[in-house]
Amino acid sequence: MSWNAAELDPQYPFDLFAVRFDLDQAHTALVVIDMQVDYLNIEENTPIGEKYPEMRNYFNTRIDQIVMPNAVKLISNFRERNLKIAYTRNGCMTSLGDEMSSRLRALNNPPKLWRGTPRYEIAEAIRPRPEDLVIDKLTSGGFTSSQLDHALRNYGVTDVVIVGVFTDMCVLGSARVAAELGYNTMICADCSATMTQRAHDEALLVHARRFGRVATADDLLKEL
């Protein structure tokens, strides 16, 4: 089933303002945002898991049944086509965590996730290969204060497909900056997730209104 922005926001003039482009296979990269062990499962004995069990169930089910299968499919397809894949990892780079901004530090205090710990790693099912780019970041957006833009330009990339978590934070933030930097930017709707369906849909609509495209995994693979 295709993703349709006008069905979610029928009053918005997408015909006037939506960005239109076709993915250029030879110059398209897949950017996998923060699909790390820690971020792909809300555990029951956490503040979120204890206070919001229905949200925990929604998120974990979406990751297991929708997002991860589509991520495996997309990554396998990009590898078969010899297209570039970049991963970002988010969290502290030291065990102290004082290198992060106060906003992000408050979400990880005391630090439980830093570079080198098992839960900081990309999920095993989509583990990067040696030839894949892996960017560690201290910010929500993947293009902010990182080498991602520099590397993609060296690859000759003009179009990016963005997947991962969380849709309304790091995924949308990365897509917004990518668009500002001049990339044709697509978010994969069924290869991204956040805490609620409403937050997910609203984030995708922000992108679809002015900054880029949103598509399902099946639709974008047909286009490549």
GROMACS elastic network, one bead per residue, 0.5 to 0.9 nm:
[ bonds ]
;  ai    aj funct       b0    kb
    1   216     6  0.76450   500
    1   218     6  0.84115   500
    1   219     6  0.84964   500
    2   215     6  0.67847   500
    2   216     6  0.59955   500
    2   218     6  0.82265   500
    2   219     6  0.67580   500
    3     7     6  0.86377   500
    3   189     6  0.71821   500
    3   190     6  0.88860   500
    3   214     6  0.70099   500
    3   215     6  0.56175   500
    3   216     6  0.61512   500
    3   219     6  0.88356   500
    4     7     6  0.55920   500
    4     8     6  0.71257   500
    4   214     6  0.82552   500
    4   215     6  0.81682   500
    5     8     6  0.53460   500
    5     9     6  0.62278   500
    5    10     6  0.77900   500
    5    14     6  0.80308   500
    5   201     6  0.89996   500
    5   204     6  0.82175   500
    5   205     6  0.64025   500
    5   208     6  0.68502   500
    5   209     6  0.81225   500
    5   214     6  0.80967   500
    6    11     6  0.76189   500
    6    12     6  0.72230   500
    6    13     6  0.85537   500
    6    14     6  0.71354   500
    7    10     6  0.55359   500
    8   201     6  0.78184   500
    8   202     6  0.87939   500
    8   205     6  0.79093   500
    9    12     6  0.58725   500
    9   205     6  0.78677   500
   10    13     6  0.80989   500
   10    14     6  0.87886   500
   11    14     6  0.87476   500
   12    15     6  0.85809   500
   12   209     6  0.79148   500
   13    16     6  0.55738   500
   13    17     6  0.65264   500
   13    18     6  0.80460   500
   13   209     6  0.83172   500
   14    17     6  0.52054   500
   14    19     6  0.86326   500
   14   208     6  0.81912   500
   14   209     6  0.62743   500
   14   210     6  0.84496   500
   15    18     6  0.62727   500
   16    19     6  0.89488   500
   17   209     6  0.64526   500
   17   210     6  0.59235   500
   18   208     6  0.62833   500
   18   209     6  0.52318   500
   18   210     6  0.53270   500
   18   211     6  0.74179   500
   18   212     6  0.71487   500
   18   213     6  0.77942   500
   19   184     6  0.87084   500
   19   208     6  0.74264   500
   19   209     6  0.76633   500
   19   210     6  0.61699   500
   19   211     6  0.62918   500
   19   212     6  0.51793   500
   19   213     6  0.65718   500
   20   184     6  0.87820   500
   20   212     6  0.73144   500
   20   213     6  0.72043   500
   21    24     6  0.88880   500
   21   184     6  0.70813   500
   21   212     6  0.84740   500
   21   213     6  0.81423   500
   22   184     6  0.86321   500
   22   223     6  0.74643   500
   22   224     6  0.86160   500
   23    26     6  0.88428   500
   23    27     6  0.81474   500
   23    28     6  0.67760   500
   23   158     6  0.89875   500
   23   159     6  0.63937   500
   23   160     6  0.84313   500
   23   161     6  0.89697   500
   23   184     6  0.78136   500
   23   186     6  0.87621   500
   23   220     6  0.81812   500
   23   223     6  0.67668   500
   23   224     6  0.63147   500
   24    27     6  0.55074   500
   24    28     6  0.59501   500
   24   158     6  0.79137   500
   24   159     6  0.68103   500
   24   223     6  0.88416   500
   24   224     6  0.70525   500
   25    28     6  0.52600   500
   25    29     6  0.84939   500
   25    81     6  0.87342   500
   25    83     6  0.79172   500
   25   159     6  0.84259   500
   25   223     6  0.84808   500
   25   224     6  0.52974   500
   26    29     6  0.88831   500
   26    83     6  0.74132   500
   26   156     6  0.89106   500
   26   157     6  0.81510   500
   26   224     6  0.89674   500
   27    83     6  0.79720   500
   27    84     6  0.86381   500
   27   155     6  0.81970   500
   27   156     6  0.62267   500
   27   158     6  0.55191   500
   27   159     6  0.61463   500
   27   160     6  0.85079   500
   28    83     6  0.68505   500
   28    84     6  0.72555   500
   28   156     6  0.87260   500
   28   157     6  0.56430   500
   28   158     6  0.62933   500
   28   160     6  0.55271   500
   28   161     6  0.73426   500
   28   224     6  0.87118   500
   29    78     6  0.81363   500
   29    83     6  0.61407   500
   29    85     6  0.56245   500
   29    86     6  0.73791   500
   29   152     6  0.79146   500
   29   157     6  0.64058   500
   29   158     6  0.81430   500
   29   159     6  0.64388   500
   29   161     6  0.62901   500
   29   162     6  0.86503   500
   30    74     6  0.83163   500
   30    75     6  0.77239   500
   30    78     6  0.74436   500
   30    83     6  0.78233   500
   30    84     6  0.64201   500
   30    86     6  0.62071   500
   30    87     6  0.83463   500
   30   159     6  0.87808   500
   30   160     6  0.58387   500
   30   162     6  0.61085   500
   30   163     6  0.77125   500
   31    84     6  0.86303   500
   31    85     6  0.59709   500
   31    87     6  0.57618   500
   31    88     6  0.76305   500
   31   142     6  0.89111   500
   31   160     6  0.66967   500
   31   161     6  0.60110   500
   31   163     6  0.63843   500
   31   164     6  0.83748   500
   32    35     6  0.67924   500
   32    71     6  0.85006   500
   32    85     6  0.75217   500
   32    86     6  0.61274   500
   32    88     6  0.63021   500
   32    89     6  0.89854   500
   32   161     6  0.84370   500
   32   162     6  0.61066   500
   32   163     6  0.51203   500
   32   164     6  0.55581   500
   32   165     6  0.86530   500
   32   171     6  0.88127   500
   33    36     6  0.86459   500
   33    86     6  0.85211   500
   33    87     6  0.60189   500
   33    88     6  0.51054   500
   33    89     6  0.69916   500
   33    90     6  0.84754   500
   33   141     6  0.88677   500
   33   142     6  0.73049   500
   33   162     6  0.71207   500
   33   163     6  0.59564   500
   33   165     6  0.60687   500
   33   166     6  0.81260   500
   33   170     6  0.69462   500
   33   171     6  0.63084   500
   33   174     6  0.82649   500
   34    37     6  0.89367   500
   34    39     6  0.73385   500
   34    40     6  0.89556   500
   34    87     6  0.71864   500
   34    88     6  0.52975   500
   34    90     6  0.58592   500
   34   122     6  0.74220   500
   34   142     6  0.89949   500
   34   163     6  0.89912   500
   34   164     6  0.61690   500
   34   165     6  0.59843   500
   34   166     6  0.80192   500
   34   170     6  0.78193   500
   34   171     6  0.86445   500
   35    38     6  0.83600   500
   35    39     6  0.65565   500
   35    40     6  0.65405   500
   35    87     6  0.81532   500
   35    88     6  0.78968   500
   35    89     6  0.73888   500
   35   121     6  0.83671   500
   35   122     6  0.56426   500
   35   123     6  0.63452   500
   35   126     6  0.84946   500
   35   163     6  0.87541   500
   35   164     6  0.57145   500
   35   165     6  0.63577   500
   36    39     6  0.55012   500
   36    40     6  0.64366   500
   36    88     6  0.89304   500
   36    89     6  0.68159   500
   36    90     6  0.81710   500
   36   119     6  0.66587   500
   36   120     6  0.57805   500
   36   121     6  0.52830   500
   36   123     6  0.52787   500
   36   124     6  0.89239   500
   37    40     6  0.56272   500
   37    41     6  0.73063   500
   37   118     6  0.76928   500
   37   120     6  0.63101   500
   37   121     6  0.60739   500
   37   122     6  0.59890   500
   37   123     6  0.50830   500
   37   124     6  0.81820   500
   38    41     6  0.64166   500
   38    42     6  0.80043   500
   38   113     6  0.77634   500
   38   118     6  0.86889   500
   38   120     6  0.64317   500
   38   121     6  0.81962   500
   38   122     6  0.89451   500
   38   123     6  0.87993   500
   39    42     6  0.72855   500
   39   119     6  0.83591   500
   39   120     6  0.87088   500
   39   165     6  0.74222   500
   39   166     6  0.84553   500
   40    59     6  0.84504   500
   40    60     6  0.71497   500
   40    63     6  0.65685   500
   40    64     6  0.85264   500
   40   123     6  0.81471   500
   40   165     6  0.79123   500
   41    56     6  0.82388   500
   41    59     6  0.76985   500
   41    60     6  0.55760   500
   41    63     6  0.77475   500
   41    64     6  0.88494   500
   42    45     6  0.87215   500
   42    46     6  0.74257   500
   42    48     6  0.74498   500
   42    49     6  0.61642   500
   42    56     6  0.58061   500
   42    57     6  0.83096   500
   42    59     6  0.75325   500
   42    60     6  0.65360   500
   43    46     6  0.57932   500
   43    48     6  0.82058   500
   43    49     6  0.57935   500
   43    50     6  0.85961   500
   43    56     6  0.76864   500
   43    60     6  0.89382   500
   44    47     6  0.82672   500
   44    48     6  0.79302   500
   44    50     6  0.58851   500
   44    53     6  0.75405   500
   44    56     6  0.77319   500
   45    48     6  0.82634   500
   45    49     6  0.60387   500
   45    50     6  0.60019   500
   46    50     6  0.59097   500
   46    51     6  0.83952   500
   47    50     6  0.52897   500
   47    51     6  0.60338   500
   47    52     6  0.81861   500
   48    51     6  0.53236   500
   48    52     6  0.55356   500
   48    53     6  0.75501   500
   48    55     6  0.82935   500
   48    56     6  0.72764   500
   49    52     6  0.54585   500
   49    53     6  0.52733   500
   49    54     6  0.84801   500
   49    55     6  0.78185   500
   49    56     6  0.55739   500
   49    57     6  0.86245   500
   50    53     6  0.59949   500
   50    56     6  0.86783   500
   52    55     6  0.53740   500
   52    56     6  0.62732   500
   52    57     6  0.88028   500
   53    57     6  0.61713   500
   53    58     6  0.86143   500
   54    57     6  0.51014   500
   54    58     6  0.61744   500
   54    59     6  0.86530   500
   55    58     6  0.50128   500
   55    59     6  0.61031   500
   55    60     6  0.84982   500
   55   195     6  0.63222   500
   55   196     6  0.66126   500
   56    59     6  0.52961   500
   56    60     6  0.60465   500
   56    61     6  0.83620   500
   56   195     6  0.76287   500
   57    60     6  0.53281   500
   57    61     6  0.58998   500
   57    62     6  0.84102   500
   58    61     6  0.53394   500
   58    62     6  0.61257   500
   58    63     6  0.86900   500
   58   195     6  0.76626   500
   58   196     6  0.73119   500
   58   197     6  0.84565   500
   59    62     6  0.51695   500
   59    63     6  0.62090   500
   59    64     6  0.86597   500
   59   193     6  0.71975   500
   59   194     6  0.67585   500
   59   195     6  0.57876   500
   59   196     6  0.71523   500
   59   197     6  0.88362   500
   60    63     6  0.51624   500
   60    64     6  0.61425   500
   60    65     6  0.84846   500
   61    64     6  0.51830   500
   61    65     6  0.58166   500
   61    66     6  0.77979   500
   62    65     6  0.53909   500
   62    66     6  0.52480   500
   62    67     6  0.62169   500
   62    68     6  0.84404   500
   62   190     6  0.89643   500
   62   192     6  0.89776   500
   62   193     6  0.71630   500
   63    66     6  0.57296   500
   63    68     6  0.56552   500
   63    69     6  0.84282   500
   63   191     6  0.84597   500
   63   192     6  0.81873   500
   63   193     6  0.70124   500
   64    67     6  0.64976   500
   64    68     6  0.57357   500
   64    69     6  0.73600   500
   65    68     6  0.68209   500
   65    69     6  0.66391   500
   65    70     6  0.88645   500
   66    69     6  0.57585   500
   66    70     6  0.62491   500
   66    71     6  0.86309   500
   66   190     6  0.64280   500
   66   191     6  0.69277   500
   66   192     6  0.87407   500
   67    70     6  0.53019   500
   67    71     6  0.60258   500
   67    72     6  0.86824   500
   67   163     6  0.88152   500
   67   164     6  0.79150   500
   67   190     6  0.59173   500
   67   192     6  0.59554   500
   67   193     6  0.71098   500
   68    72     6  0.61662   500
   68    73     6  0.85560   500
   68   125     6  0.81374   500
   68   126     6  0.84149   500
   68   191     6  0.70660   500
   68   192     6  0.89409   500
   69    72     6  0.52170   500
   69    73     6  0.62559   500
   69    74     6  0.87283   500
   69   191     6  0.82700   500
   70    74     6  0.60481   500
   70    75     6  0.84583   500
   70   190     6  0.70678   500
   70   191     6  0.56430   500
   70   217     6  0.64860   500
   70   218     6  0.86965   500
   71    74     6  0.51610   500
   71    75     6  0.59893   500
   71    76     6  0.83619   500
   71   125     6  0.89942   500
   71   126     6  0.73502   500
   71   163     6  0.76437   500
   71   164     6  0.82082   500
   71   190     6  0.89344   500
   71   191     6  0.59083   500
   71   192     6  0.88181   500
   71   217     6  0.84469   500
   72    75     6  0.53052   500
   72    76     6  0.60037   500
   72    77     6  0.84920   500
   72   125     6  0.70014   500
   72   126     6  0.61100   500
   73    76     6  0.52608   500
   73    77     6  0.61329   500
   73    78     6  0.86573   500
   73   217     6  0.81975   500
   74    77     6  0.50793   500
   74    78     6  0.60983   500
   74    79     6  0.85207   500
   74   191     6  0.87970   500
   74   217     6  0.69402   500
   74   218     6  0.88914   500
   74   221     6  0.77195   500
   75    78     6  0.51401   500
   75    79     6  0.61178   500
   75    80     6  0.85897   500
   75    85     6  0.76263   500
   75   126     6  0.73580   500
   76    79     6  0.51263   500
   76    80     6  0.61850   500
   76    81     6  0.87433   500
   76   126     6  0.89134   500
   77    80     6  0.50519   500
   77    81     6  0.63436   500
   77    82     6  0.86377   500
   77    83     6  0.86949   500
   77   221     6  0.79994   500
   78    81     6  0.51363   500
   78    82     6  0.61345   500
   78    83     6  0.51489   500
   78    84     6  0.72129   500
   78    85     6  0.73986   500
   79    83     6  0.59985   500
   79    84     6  0.77147   500
   79    85     6  0.79833   500
   80    83     6  0.77621   500
   84   131     6  0.88194   500
   84   132     6  0.71102   500
   84   133     6  0.82059   500
   84   152     6  0.86244   500
   84   155     6  0.79071   500
   84   157     6  0.84237   500
   85   128     6  0.84766   500
   85   131     6  0.87009   500
   85   132     6  0.56326   500
   85   133     6  0.65215   500
   85   134     6  0.88416   500
   86   128     6  0.84429   500
   86   132     6  0.59102   500
   86   134     6  0.58338   500
   86   135     6  0.74902   500
   86   148     6  0.80445   500
   86   152     6  0.86601   500
   87   122     6  0.83093   500
   87   128     6  0.74849   500
   87   132     6  0.75611   500
   87   133     6  0.60822   500
   87   135     6  0.61045   500
   87   136     6  0.85535   500
   88   122     6  0.87564   500
   88   133     6  0.83777   500
   88   134     6  0.57016   500
   88   136     6  0.57297   500
   88   137     6  0.69181   500
   88   142     6  0.64954   500
   88   148     6  0.87278   500
   89   115     6  0.87209   500
   89   120     6  0.72714   500
   89   121     6  0.75632   500
   89   122     6  0.74140   500
   89   134     6  0.73878   500
   89   135     6  0.61957   500
   89   137     6  0.61711   500
   89   138     6  0.87765   500
   89   142     6  0.86627   500
   90    93     6  0.88228   500
   90   113     6  0.88233   500
   90   114     6  0.84580   500
   90   115     6  0.87921   500
   90   120     6  0.77556   500
   90   135     6  0.87240   500
   90   136     6  0.61147   500
   90   137     6  0.53039   500
   90   138     6  0.62311   500
   90   139     6  0.72720   500
   90   140     6  0.74558   500
   90   142     6  0.87717   500
   91    94     6  0.89931   500
   91    97     6  0.82451   500
   91   100     6  0.82510   500
   91   104     6  0.86175   500
   91   108     6  0.81729   500
   91   111     6  0.87951   500
   91   113     6  0.59062   500
   91   114     6  0.54678   500
   91   115     6  0.71132   500
   91   120     6  0.72580   500
   91   136     6  0.78891   500
   91   137     6  0.70537   500
   91   138     6  0.62786   500
   91   139     6  0.84283   500
   92    95     6  0.69282   500
   92    96     6  0.77423   500
   92    97     6  0.50010   500
   92    98     6  0.80596   500
   92    99     6  0.72757   500
   92   100     6  0.66693   500
   92   105     6  0.84081   500
   92   108     6  0.84284   500
   92   111     6  0.73259   500
   92   112     6  0.86030   500
   92   113     6  0.62752   500
   92   115     6  0.63243   500
   92   137     6  0.83694   500
   92   138     6  0.67899   500
   93    96     6  0.84242   500
   93    97     6  0.67667   500
   93    99     6  0.75398   500
   93   100     6  0.84981   500
   93   113     6  0.86410   500
   93   114     6  0.52298   500
   93   116     6  0.83173   500
   93   136     6  0.80096   500
   93   137     6  0.83989   500
   93   138     6  0.78202   500
   94    97     6  0.54881   500
   94    98     6  0.79289   500
   94    99     6  0.76631   500
   94   111     6  0.88573   500
   94   114     6  0.58989   500
   94   115     6  0.66632   500
   94   116     6  0.88909   500
   95    98     6  0.86117   500
   95   111     6  0.65055   500
   95   112     6  0.79244   500
   95   113     6  0.79526   500
   95   114     6  0.60163   500
   95   115     6  0.81217   500
   96    99     6  0.79133   500
   96   110     6  0.80897   500
   96   111     6  0.65269   500
   96   114     6  0.86875   500
   97   100     6  0.59192   500
   97   105     6  0.67985   500
   97   108     6  0.81460   500
   97   109     6  0.82100   500
   97   110     6  0.81882   500
   97   111     6  0.60353   500
   97   113     6  0.88689   500
   97   114     6  0.76099   500
   98   101     6  0.76259   500
   98   102     6  0.82251   500
   98   105     6  0.72534   500
   99   105     6  0.85915   500
   99   138     6  0.78206   500
  100   103     6  0.81149   500
  100   104     6  0.63566   500
  100   105     6  0.57545   500
  100   138     6  0.58082   500
  100   139     6  0.77511   500
  101   104     6  0.54611   500
  101   105     6  0.58944   500
  101   106     6  0.85637   500
  101   138     6  0.77496   500
  101   139     6  0.79068   500
  102   106     6  0.60488   500
  102   107     6  0.88822   500
  103   106     6  0.54963   500
  103   107     6  0.71531   500
  104   107     6  0.53192   500
  104   108     6  0.68194   500
  104   109     6  0.89700   500
  104   138     6  0.83117   500
  104   139     6  0.77723   500
  104   140     6  0.83510   500
  105   108     6  0.52030   500
  105   109     6  0.59986   500
  105   110     6  0.82895   500
  105   111     6  0.78589   500
  106   109     6  0.54817   500
  106   110     6  0.83483   500
  107   110     6  0.87211   500
  107   111     6  0.87714   500
  108   111     6  0.50081   500
  108   112     6  0.65509   500
  108   113     6  0.73766   500
  109   112     6  0.74658   500
  111   114     6  0.71681   500
  112   117     6  0.86032   500
  112   119     6  0.89068   500
  113   116     6  0.86774   500
  113   117     6  0.66167   500
  113   118     6  0.85755   500
  113   119     6  0.67015   500
  113   120     6  0.58634   500
  114   117     6  0.59125   500
  114   118     6  0.89466   500
  114   119     6  0.83475   500
  114   120     6  0.61023   500
  115   118     6  0.85317   500
  115   119     6  0.89845   500
  115   120     6  0.59812   500
  115   121     6  0.79347   500
  115   136     6  0.82955   500
  116   119     6  0.85342   500
  116   120     6  0.67295   500
  116   121     6  0.76454   500
  117   120     6  0.54555   500
  117   121     6  0.72431   500
  118   121     6  0.57012   500
  119   122     6  0.79934   500
  119   123     6  0.85337   500
  120   123     6  0.89742   500
  121   124     6  0.82249   500
  121   127     6  0.83678   500
  122   125     6  0.84948   500
  122   126     6  0.70183   500
  122   127     6  0.56865   500
  122   128     6  0.74785   500
  123   126     6  0.57668   500
  123   127     6  0.58904   500
  124   128     6  0.86937   500
  128   131     6  0.79155   500
  128   132     6  0.57937   500
  128   133     6  0.78485   500
  128   134     6  0.76134   500
  129   132     6  0.53159   500
  129   133     6  0.84787   500
  130   133     6  0.79565   500
  133   148     6  0.85297   500
  133   151     6  0.83790   500
  134   148     6  0.88319   500
  135   142     6  0.79537   500
  135   146     6  0.71373   500
  135   147     6  0.71653   500
  135   148     6  0.68135   500
  136   142     6  0.86164   500
  136   146     6  0.76573   500
  137   140     6  0.77165   500
  137   141     6  0.81511   500
  137   142     6  0.67483   500
  137   143     6  0.87896   500
  137   144     6  0.81081   500
  137   145     6  0.74726   500
  137   146     6  0.63595   500
  138   141     6  0.87543   500
  138   142     6  0.89389   500
  138   144     6  0.86826   500
  138   145     6  0.79257   500
  138   146     6  0.85578   500
  139   142     6  0.71119   500
  139   143     6  0.87615   500
  139   144     6  0.65900   500
  139   145     6  0.74936   500
  139   146     6  0.87941   500
  139   170     6  0.82934   500
  140   143     6  0.89294   500
  140   144     6  0.78890   500
  140   169     6  0.64967   500
  140   171     6  0.82610   500
  140   173     6  0.66278   500
  140   174     6  0.76009   500
  141   144     6  0.55205   500
  141   145     6  0.86878   500
  141   169     6  0.77477   500
  141   170     6  0.50544   500
  141   171     6  0.71964   500
  141   172     6  0.78452   500
  141   175     6  0.80407   500
  141   176     6  0.85734   500
  141   177     6  0.74949   500
  142   145     6  0.80328   500
  142   146     6  0.68404   500
  142   147     6  0.89279   500
  142   148     6  0.69846   500
  142   149     6  0.88504   500
  142   170     6  0.70588   500
  142   171     6  0.81679   500
  142   173     6  0.75728   500
  142   174     6  0.50409   500
  142   175     6  0.85426   500
  142   177     6  0.84487   500
  142   178     6  0.87992   500
  143   146     6  0.57106   500
  143   147     6  0.73711   500
  143   148     6  0.57150   500
  143   149     6  0.60763   500
  143   173     6  0.85812   500
  143   174     6  0.59840   500
  143   175     6  0.87403   500
  143   177     6  0.65121   500
  143   178     6  0.68862   500
  144   147     6  0.85447   500
  144   148     6  0.84778   500
  144   149     6  0.88447   500
  144   174     6  0.79825   500
  144   177     6  0.77740   500
  145   148     6  0.87395   500
  146   149     6  0.74950   500
  146   150     6  0.84195   500
  147   150     6  0.53098   500
  147   151     6  0.61230   500
  147   152     6  0.86579   500
  148   151     6  0.52295   500
  148   152     6  0.61317   500
  148   153     6  0.85984   500
  149   152     6  0.52279   500
  149   153     6  0.61579   500
  149   154     6  0.85916   500
  149   178     6  0.80751   500
  149   181     6  0.82819   500
  150   153     6  0.53728   500
  150   154     6  0.63261   500
  150   155     6  0.88129   500
  151   154     6  0.50566   500
  151   155     6  0.62878   500
  151   156     6  0.87925   500
  151   157     6  0.89320   500
  152   156     6  0.63595   500
  152   157     6  0.53579   500
  152   158     6  0.80551   500
  153   157     6  0.56451   500
  153   158     6  0.76093   500
  154   157     6  0.75954   500
  157   160     6  0.74601   500
  157   183     6  0.81228   500
  158   182     6  0.78479   500
  158   183     6  0.52856   500
  158   184     6  0.63515   500
  158   185     6  0.87836   500
  159   182     6  0.89975   500
  159   183     6  0.53871   500
  159   185     6  0.59372   500
  159   186     6  0.79086   500
  160   175     6  0.85518   500
  160   178     6  0.80169   500
  160   183     6  0.66569   500
  160   184     6  0.62440   500
  160   185     6  0.50632   500
  160   186     6  0.62463   500
  160   187     6  0.84429   500
  161   175     6  0.87301   500
  161   184     6  0.85804   500
  161   185     6  0.61230   500
  161   187     6  0.57487   500
  161   188     6  0.68165   500
  161   220     6  0.87873   500
  162   171     6  0.68571   500
  162   172     6  0.88132   500
  162   174     6  0.79748   500
  162   175     6  0.68631   500
  162   185     6  0.74186   500
  162   186     6  0.61262   500
  162   188     6  0.62471   500
  162   191     6  0.86650   500
  162   192     6  0.85226   500
  163   167     6  0.82777   500
  163   171     6  0.67425   500
  163   186     6  0.88824   500
  163   187     6  0.61519   500
  163   188     6  0.56357   500
  163   189     6  0.79174   500
  163   190     6  0.85445   500
  163   191     6  0.54695   500
  163   192     6  0.53531   500
  163   193     6  0.87885   500
  164   167     6  0.70195   500
  164   170     6  0.82461   500
  164   171     6  0.63333   500
  164   188     6  0.86037   500
  164   191     6  0.62835   500
  164   193     6  0.67818   500
  165   168     6  0.81538   500
  165   169     6  0.76162   500
  165   170     6  0.65335   500
  165   171     6  0.60402   500
  165   191     6  0.87336   500
  165   192     6  0.56875   500
  165   193     6  0.54611   500
  165   194     6  0.63020   500
  166   169     6  0.52819   500
  166   170     6  0.56274   500
  166   171     6  0.58175   500
  166   172     6  0.80405   500
  166   192     6  0.68921   500
  166   193     6  0.55431   500
  166   195     6  0.78151   500
  166   200     6  0.83655   500
  167   170     6  0.65472   500
  167   172     6  0.57527   500
  167   173     6  0.86381   500
  167   187     6  0.89852   500
  167   189     6  0.87768   500
  167   192     6  0.57479   500
  167   193     6  0.52688   500
  167   194     6  0.52559   500
  167   195     6  0.87673   500
  167   199     6  0.78496   500
  167   200     6  0.56916   500
  167   201     6  0.86936   500
  167   203     6  0.63612   500
  167   204     6  0.75377   500
  168   171     6  0.64176   500
  168   172     6  0.54097   500
  168   173     6  0.75606   500
  168   193     6  0.83464   500
  168   194     6  0.66404   500
  168   195     6  0.89861   500
  168   199     6  0.64596   500
  168   200     6  0.62060   500
  168   201     6  0.88076   500
  168   202     6  0.78087   500
  168   204     6  0.78795   500
  169   172     6  0.56538   500
  169   173     6  0.58139   500
  169   174     6  0.84092   500
  169   194     6  0.83240   500
  169   203     6  0.83834   500
  170   174     6  0.58493   500
  170   175     6  0.84058   500
  171   174     6  0.52681   500
  171   175     6  0.61610   500
  171   176     6  0.86028   500
  171   187     6  0.78663   500
  171   192     6  0.77619   500
  171   203     6  0.88731   500
  172   175     6  0.50237   500
  172   176     6  0.59863   500
  172   177     6  0.86300   500
  172   187     6  0.81410   500
  172   203     6  0.64591   500
  172   204     6  0.75211   500
  172   206     6  0.82913   500
  172   207     6  0.70810   500
  173   176     6  0.52404   500
  173   177     6  0.63846   500
  173   178     6  0.85853   500
  174   177     6  0.54074   500
  174   178     6  0.60626   500
  174   179     6  0.86351   500
  175   178     6  0.50288   500
  175   179     6  0.61652   500
  175   180     6  0.86449   500
  175   185     6  0.62512   500
  175   186     6  0.75036   500
  175   187     6  0.72193   500
  175   207     6  0.75286   500
  175   211     6  0.79856   500
  175   212     6  0.80146   500
  176   179     6  0.52431   500
  176   180     6  0.63409   500
  176   181     6  0.87511   500
  176   185     6  0.82702   500
  176   207     6  0.70634   500
  176   211     6  0.65213   500
  176   212     6  0.83282   500
  177   181     6  0.61329   500
  177   182     6  0.87180   500
  177   183     6  0.89296   500
  178   181     6  0.50537   500
  178   182     6  0.65048   500
  178   183     6  0.54979   500
  178   184     6  0.77895   500
  178   185     6  0.66126   500
  179   182     6  0.51588   500
  179   183     6  0.51014   500
  179   184     6  0.63091   500
  179   185     6  0.58766   500
  179   211     6  0.59388   500
  179   212     6  0.69008   500
  180   183     6  0.74220   500
  180   211     6  0.80255   500
  182   185     6  0.86250   500
  184   211     6  0.86608   500
  184   212     6  0.65918   500
  184   213     6  0.82552   500
  185   211     6  0.74883   500
  185   212     6  0.51117   500
  185   213     6  0.63870   500
  185   214     6  0.85631   500
  186   207     6  0.86095   500
  186   208     6  0.87811   500
  186   211     6  0.89766   500
  186   212     6  0.57640   500
  186   214     6  0.53598   500
  186   215     6  0.70738   500
  186   220     6  0.88703   500
  187   191     6  0.83565   500
  187   192     6  0.80300   500
  187   204     6  0.75317   500
  187   207     6  0.80717   500
  187   208     6  0.88805   500
  187   212     6  0.79324   500
  187   213     6  0.64582   500
  187   215     6  0.65449   500
  187   216     6  0.84194   500
  188   191     6  0.53623   500
  188   192     6  0.65257   500
  188   213     6  0.86949   500
  188   214     6  0.58630   500
  188   215     6  0.51926   500
  188   216     6  0.53319   500
  188   217     6  0.60257   500
  188   220     6  0.79049   500
  189   192     6  0.57775   500
  189   193     6  0.81770   500
  189   200     6  0.85356   500
  189   201     6  0.85994   500
  189   204     6  0.73127   500
  189   214     6  0.61872   500
  189   215     6  0.57374   500
  189   216     6  0.52755   500
  189   217     6  0.74726   500
  190   193     6  0.76953   500
  190   215     6  0.80644   500
  190   216     6  0.56008   500
  190   217     6  0.65070   500
  191   216     6  0.76492   500
  191   217     6  0.69533   500
  192   200     6  0.80863   500
  193   196     6  0.81127   500
  193   197     6  0.81365   500
  193   200     6  0.63407   500
  194   197     6  0.73398   500
  194   199     6  0.68342   500
  194   200     6  0.57462   500
  195   198     6  0.86934   500
  195   199     6  0.70317   500
  195   200     6  0.76370   500
  196   199     6  0.53153   500
  196   200     6  0.62924   500
  196   201     6  0.87280   500
  197   200     6  0.50037   500
  197   201     6  0.61022   500
  197   202     6  0.85245   500
  198   201     6  0.51615   500
  198   202     6  0.60460   500
  198   203     6  0.85373   500
  199   202     6  0.51740   500
  199   203     6  0.61466   500
  199   204     6  0.86680   500
  200   203     6  0.53272   500
  200   204     6  0.63657   500
  200   205     6  0.87313   500
  201   204     6  0.51810   500
  201   205     6  0.61786   500
  201   206     6  0.87582   500
  202   205     6  0.50423   500
  202   206     6  0.63114   500
  202   207     6  0.88653   500
  203   206     6  0.51905   500
  203   207     6  0.66216   500
  203   208     6  0.87754   500
  204   207     6  0.52321   500
  204   208     6  0.61063   500
  204   209     6  0.86353   500
  204   213     6  0.87638   500
  204   214     6  0.68059   500
  205   209     6  0.59263   500
  205   210     6  0.88958   500
  205   214     6  0.84051   500
  206   209     6  0.55597   500
  206   210     6  0.71410   500
  206   211     6  0.77509   500
  207   210     6  0.60699   500
  207   211     6  0.50530   500
  207   212     6  0.57340   500
  207   213     6  0.69324   500
  207   214     6  0.75344   500
  208   211     6  0.61087   500
  208   212     6  0.54470   500
  208   213     6  0.52448   500
  208   214     6  0.60960   500
  209   212     6  0.75474   500
  209   213     6  0.84650   500
  210   213     6  0.87506   500
  215   218     6  0.82145   500
  215   219     6  0.61993   500
  215   220     6  0.61269   500
  216   219     6  0.52613   500
  216   220     6  0.62287   500
  216   221     6  0.85923   500
  217   220     6  0.53894   500
  217   221     6  0.61787   500
  217   222     6  0.86936   500
  218   221     6  0.52611   500
  218   222     6  0.63085   500
  218   223     6  0.88254   500
  219   222     6  0.51684   500
  219   223     6  0.64487   500
  220   223     6  0.50096   500
  220   224     6  0.64059   500
  221   224     6  0.52289   500
